[in-house]
Amino acid sequence: MTVTTPPVNGQVIGLAHYASRAVLDTVLARTGTTFNQSVALRVVSEQGGTVERARLVARLAGALKIEDPVARRTVDEMTALGLVAEPAAGQVSLTERGGELFERIRTGGSEIAARLYAGIPAEDLATAGRVLALVTERADAELAGAQGPR
């Protein structure tokens, strides 16, 4: 039997996203973390553990394609859970608990990625990465044009 490779389009990309996201959700469920919270933890970690609250909200809104009030609620939830603290007005920092949680999620996500991407040649992954980054850039540009300033 011959396996036909489907053409790459939004549906194929979306199915891959939802399938891998569902696997990640099993890790998040074990930690009691929402997907939005996990993304926020990553953003704060990438910024050295402290970031301006407004920048975090903007990054969440932009990356997740959510409204600013939803992003602000996510940060508020994380503060209430003790995952981040506000050491100074307008600043958000990972707490020890938040840092440990992020590491657990990051480790779980890395293990999942290792399994899902096992055996795929590095050149293919690099090409897919470039293509998906370009598609994301173009979609973001279309959204910015359609929505006007945020």
Protein Blocks (a to p, Z undefined) as FASTA:
>chain_A
ZZddddddfklmmmmmmmmmmmmmmmmmmnopafklmmmmmmmmmnoopacfklmmmmmm
mmnopafklmmmmmmmmmmnopaccfbghiacddfklmmmmmmmmmmmmmmmmmmmgoia
fklmmmmmmmmmmmmmmmmmmmmmmnopZZ
